[in-house]
Amino acid sequence: MSIKPEHSRAPEPCIEQASLTELFASRREQLRRMTELRMDRRISGRCDASDVLQEAFFEASRRYGDYCRAPSMSPFIWLRFLVCQQLTIFHRRHLGVQARDAGREIPLRPKNTLEANSESLAEQLLSCLSTPSAAAIRAERQDDIRRALDNLSALDREMLALRHFEQLSNVEIAEVLDIQPRAASARYLRAIGRLREELDRIPGFFD
């Protein structure tokens, strides 16, 4: 069930066809990061983020005319939506019914269909924190972070993924979740606060 915005936001003007490639290239790193965060580890040996992005770009080129005739979201969020669609297709292609797990769905995200992977989030967080570089200690810390993330709600993990790792703006997050930018900012701050509380419970984590 999605939360309706307090008032509707008009989508950004449609970009020119010639700019589609430029837009995709300029935001490719964000789209790649999003794909890697949400890709099931079981298919990582059969395909990678580049495969998903390539298929998404082909799909964007094919559907661009329809999008321009009735744009329901801003250009980048539309591209992100198509990448999510393609990643879902890859999951179903390689995992079949195993790819469907209704218990892990996040209700508040009408334009995003895949949950960020806790293990991938832990890897990204570990690279941002000041921790020892020894492999054994890093592995222990990564496991600590993964457990801390698992103790958060799915929406908290989603907010961390959208803001901290996909590096979406408050306005973009608000569009993905169909909420107001102020609410998106508040939810992110709440999520980062809850993660800090979980990490504080781990003896010596910040030593």
Residue pairs with C-beta under 8 A, 6 or more apart in sequence:
1 107
1 108
2 107
2 108
2 109
2 110
2 177
2 178
3 108
3 177
3 178
3 179
4 178
5 174
5 178
5 179
5 180
6 180
9 174
9 175
11 71
11 72
11 73
11 74
12 71
12 74
12 75
14 67
14 68
14 71
14 75
15 23
15 75
17 64
17 68
20 60
20 61
20 64
23 75
23 76
23 79
24 31
24 57
24 60
24 79
27 76
27 79
28 53
30 80
30 166
30 167
30 168
31 53
31 56
31 79
31 80
31 83
32 49
32 50
32 53
33 165
33 166
33 167
34 80
34 83
34 84
34 161
34 165
34 166
35 49
35 52
35 53
35 83
35 87
36 49
36 120
37 116
37 117
37 120
37 121
37 124
37 161
37 165
37 166
38 84
38 87
38 114
38 115
38 116
38 117
38 120
38 161
39 49
39 52
39 87
39 90
39 117
39 120
40 91
40 95
40 99
40 117
41 117
41 119
42 94
42 95
42 98
43 90
43 91
43 94
43 95
46 94
47 90
47 94
51 90
52 83
52 86
52 87
52 90
53 83
55 86
55 89
55 90
56 79
56 82
56 83
56 85
56 86
59 82
59 85
59 86
60 78
60 79
60 82
63 82
67 78
71 78
72 78
73 81
73 111
73 175
74 172
74 175
76 172
77 111
77 172
77 175
77 176
80 112
80 176
81 111
81 112
84 111
84 112
84 113
84 114
85 113
87 114
88 99
88 113
88 114
91 99
91 114
92 99
92 100
104 115
104 154
105 115
105 154
106 112
106 115
106 154
106 155
106 158
108 155
108 177
108 178
108 179
109 158
109 176
109 177
110 177
110 178
111 175
111 176
111 177
111 178
112 158
112 176
112 177
115 154
115 157
115 158
116 157
116 158
116 160
116 161
116 165
118 146
118 149
118 150
118 157
119 142
119 146
121 145
121 146
121 149
121 157
121 160
121 161
121 165
122 142
122 143
122 145
122 146
122 149
123 142
124 164
124 165
125 145
125 149
126 138
126 141
126 142
126 145
129 141
131 137
131 138
131 141
132 138
132 141
141 205
144 199
144 202
144 205
145 199
148 195
148 198
148 199
148 201
148 202
149 157
149 160
149 195
149 198
151 198
152 160
152 191
152 194
152 195
152 198
155 187
155 191
156 190
156 191
156 194
156 195
157 191
159 173
159 184
159 187
159 188
159 190
159 191
160 188
160 191
160 192
160 195
162 168
162 172
162 173
162 176
162 177
162 188
163 170
163 173
163 184
163 188
164 188
164 192
168 176
170 181
170 182
170 184
170 185
170 188
171 181
171 184
173 181
173 184
173 188
174 180
174 181
174 183
174 184
177 184
179 187
199 205
199 206
200 206
